[in-house]
């Protein structure tokens, strides 16, 4: 009831502010500010995407040059293995192969199987003879656009998830390449938009209808990235500016009108609710079992944080953790999860030297000089060994940060188990993993879901497992929900751990400890049943 009354008051006051001519002036001012803010955001967004595209293009050309000087027979098994090694060591590529006259003769993912039957025409041709293909059927991944680049008789396929870590809704983007023979531009990446070509191929800013566009191009002008956003979304992002402008225009005493909505909005925002929840220790931690796939026994757990806001709405961790990261107070969540984990499982960790609970940490934790001392103090106070506390780090967090690599190395030296979470979504390569020096990789659930389907991602799984075996890394598979998915990985000769609803959902510590006790009792009974009666008599 109280929440309803508060909302009615806000609506009434806002209506009063918008009633006069001053409200109209405030709206127009807010609209102008929103436009400028949107252009600034779009400019940064377009530059980030362009830099990633230019970097990936440079890498792909270098790989193609190496492929074209291959010392092996064309499409031989030795050459395909050579190409696979090049892909493993790359950052942006997912496949490679040979192509002549528009026909794929072999590839690192499909070998030689029936590839040369269809002839493909390039979507874009460059002055230097390079050819660009969009969405070759053999390499499609879900609904993602997949770009292939051919130079000479060699071609590579870009990872369709290269730009996923840069996506920033409600902003959108489209990537345009210029066809040298026709001088026509074609949208190759992102979302297709129906605007005049001049906006897509020239650097600058433009507004068409209620949509704002910002275009940034490479130095040679062959690649352009256009970021855009609708004005309704831009106004939603800059709602604070609009409210301020309306208040200033509504009264000569605008100061009073300005303070009330800002204080109310500030006090009831998700960010402020989250800050209050952290201070009050109102977040909860649940634990999901991780089992040894060979035995089905629980060997470790992952601590997962949950939050219900002041309106009794469950807020997704992907939402509130991201807010905490962007606003600079995610360390409070990390500390809270660590405290709950050691409180809930301290006795179990001391009693079971091989049992481990893993916590997730953010990019800012890796760069925080107080992070390692904080963890060390907490473990000392709880009398828990570092080997009982694992650290999980999302793959994208470690991509280009030397400080992250240094922190991981220090964690390893102290005895912590370190795993790369959501592996395979953006930066998977042999060189990348070797450089990080971690204990394990957690294969992202997107790969698990693809098992039993025709998705191309399934063909990458054996390569990931081989990569892990080469580097002697533990493999943990996320998102296992069916027996068929479990059997797929159980067939591997590697020792694999598994996590997913098939083995148990996230539960409070009390229920998890009950699961551990029940499993221990069950194992003890099984062992007793295996001892012959004569052996029992002999023991007496």
Helices and strands as residue ranges (DSSP letters): H 2-17, H 21-67, H 77-88, E 93-100, E 103-107, E 124-125, E 131-134, G 137-139, E 147-151, E 154-158, G 164-166, E 172-179, E 184-190, H 197-201, E 204-208, E 211-217, E 223-230, H 231-237, H 239-250, H 254-268, H 270-279, E 284-292, E 298-308, E 314-315, H 317-327, H 330-351, E 356-361, H 363-367, H 369-382, G 386-388, E 389-394, G 395-398, H 402-414, E 417-423, H 430-436, E 440-443, H 445-450, H 457-470, E 474-477, H 483-490, E 496-499, H 509-530, H 533-539
